[in-house]
């Protein structure tokens, strides 16, 4: 083996010597054969010709000898140069194929960059595959919040998790030299950072016992806050800051690269102390959990154990834990939520677009291979082996794919930047992985797989058309009648393209219709000319309910005096936000078996419904007299009345908490039309509206109805609120229309619809190009046939119909297959559809009609050319 390798190396280094020795060896073989024939009685001339026939094709023997001694690099370079020359001889095909392939690669690679950053790349924590999202599970909330007492029991009773921590998003008012400034907090249990497996950049982490009720308030800074507010000074450790009037000691700074997607905008990480009323109640759910599995414990095993613990707590505390199970899933999956489904659907669409592009290029190369059959046959006759011809076909496909890939990766990088720029700043803060998105190793690996696959596919078409027999290739090369094999392959490729195009067009149509329906969903109020701001009060300065209610009244009075303001109101949660801040209710006089009647709970001022423009159905709305001096009252929406008072008059009924505690009782005084309190694509929930003056809060929002542009009023509105007290913070200034437009659900559906629409548009164009190319080439190959038909009396209209009939048959076959695939694809992405069925007839019929019209347009030009053909010229072409 070693001697053979050394011999090859010597030959590679001395190519001239090898050529000389090979020629001498072949000549010696021929001379030996001639001598043998002369000894047998043949003349010198006869011996020379007979020896040449017996020796074989010298060029082929030389070619095989070169391959045997592995002049691979040299012949590969020759093949590449020849491939480039061949492509330059047909620049139209080369440019078209390169651009088509580049578009397909750009789309698939750009979307894969999203998928890689969001779904494939591991979370930036130690052993991220061992981290689980641990929450409660209810019928209405498959992934619901934990109560603090349940968390303590889960932590104590489980054997699956090495550590279990909880967190809670919150806000606070940071006292600065310029007054109160709202900041975002993440309240965490002491094990939070250690469970994630991350260490602070400066200072230390929380220690056990620093999250109990009487513990000193402690906090870590986010790295960005440390740099922006404190200039990166290390002496900040040990300093005290006022967060909503609570003196909190800074003990550390989170790492610069620390990310926590659910609350990535937090400026302070504060030790969670159970000193609030909610955290002490088992029925109050406000926490999310994360756990790190012990070695050897699986996700499924942990889930079963937590379900068993939840069942035990349900038996132990039937009033508060009825119907509550447990949910355990990988933390990465929980972080992505609905975005996972969207990204996978878009990646599927991008792959389908790449498939169309590849089929189109394969069709072009198939046409080119058909034209080159005679060339390949001649090269074979001159001594080129079939393996040599196959290698040349593969090289040409590789050169074409390399050009398309280079352009495609450039377009992909541009596309990634454009898509990232289209995402709002708030949305980017919720998706920190976007900052790591780009042409990473994973993405380039995906692109490499695409390229290798493309080379294999593109090589297949010309290889299949290599002449099997020399005479067959030479004879067929001069004919103008398209081979039946080509017509079958070309037609099948076009049918496949059209079918995939139908799937993409139907999917884009369904997503677009879904987006339109979602954006036009009945809100139950007028979102135009509505300005909103979030207000936070320092808890120490406004600890009493009376002070909170009084400030809200003062703020409303101040805002109503601003020019351009028509009406103003207060609410603890703005519309089109979430089905959250819920309450369990029970009704006096109705049978009760301990079930949890869960409804949305909002505290609103007397002018809330008038400000929104909501509709009063029956009863009355709140008045200024509905305060702490008068009995508690509540207004419900129509969904509430339908669910809990079917066929009854709800006005006048009394409701309270599960125990019907006296201080929880309130009387229903009115019913309003359904207001979209949850996300745009969420179901309408029963909602109770309580009088803000009877149950105030330190955090609320102002909704202000204006005569003119609501956005123009926002700066003046914020200044007016801040002027009332230095213990007040204002943020989140936005118009209601902008909030709805930038909401997560609207962004999710809009992004899916726009990207799918882009894929569908490209798919439509590419499939029409493919159909046009196939029909045009078929006409060019059937020149003699058409000439004969016309010479025998066929009318031009008949010839045109014949071509259109061929195109129509391909189109109908592709559309029929595509419609079946579209319905199946819609079933897979039904979670992204809103108010639209997977088999929406209008969308499917519209897509089929659009493709049929496009197909007729694409095939009409070849049909017209065929009809205008001169029979004599057609016959002369052969």
QUIDANOR-V286832 format. One record per helix or strand. SS is the DSSP state (alpha for helix, beta for strand). FROM is the first residue (numbers start at 0). TO is the last residue. If there is no record, write none. Layout:
ss->SS from->FROM to->TO
ss->SS from->FROM to->TO
This chain:
ss->alpha from->1 to->12
ss->alpha from->14 to->38
ss->alpha from->43 to->54
ss->alpha from->57 to->67
ss->alpha from->71 to->88
ss->alpha from->90 to->119
ss->alpha from->127 to->129
ss->beta from->130 to->136
ss->beta from->143 to->143
ss->beta from->145 to->146
ss->alpha from->147 to->156
ss->beta from->160 to->175
ss->beta from->178 to->187
ss->alpha from->191 to->195
ss->beta from->201 to->202
ss->beta from->217 to->220
ss->alpha from->222 to->229
ss->alpha from->233 to->235
ss->beta from->239 to->242
ss->beta from->245 to->252
ss->alpha from->260 to->262
ss->beta from->267 to->270
ss->alpha from->277 to->279
ss->beta from->284 to->292
ss->alpha from->298 to->315
ss->alpha from->317 to->320
ss->beta from->324 to->329
ss->alpha from->330 to->335
ss->alpha from->337 to->370
ss->alpha from->372 to->380
ss->alpha from->385 to->420
ss->alpha from->424 to->429
ss->alpha from->431 to->435
ss->alpha from->440 to->463
ss->alpha from->469 to->475
ss->alpha from->483 to->518
ss->beta from->529 to->536
ss->alpha from->544 to->559
ss->beta from->564 to->570
ss->beta from->581 to->586
ss->beta from->596 to->603
ss->alpha from->607 to->611
ss->beta from->615 to->618
ss->beta from->632 to->636
ss->alpha from->637 to->643
ss->beta from->653 to->655
ss->alpha from->661 to->663
ss->beta from->665 to->671
ss->beta from->686 to->690
ss->alpha from->691 to->693
ss->beta from->698 to->705
ss->alpha from->709 to->721
ss->beta from->727 to->734
ss->alpha from->735 to->740
ss->alpha from->743 to->780
ss->alpha from->782 to->790
ss->alpha from->795 to->827
ss->alpha from->829 to->831
ss->alpha from->840 to->866
ss->alpha from->870 to->875
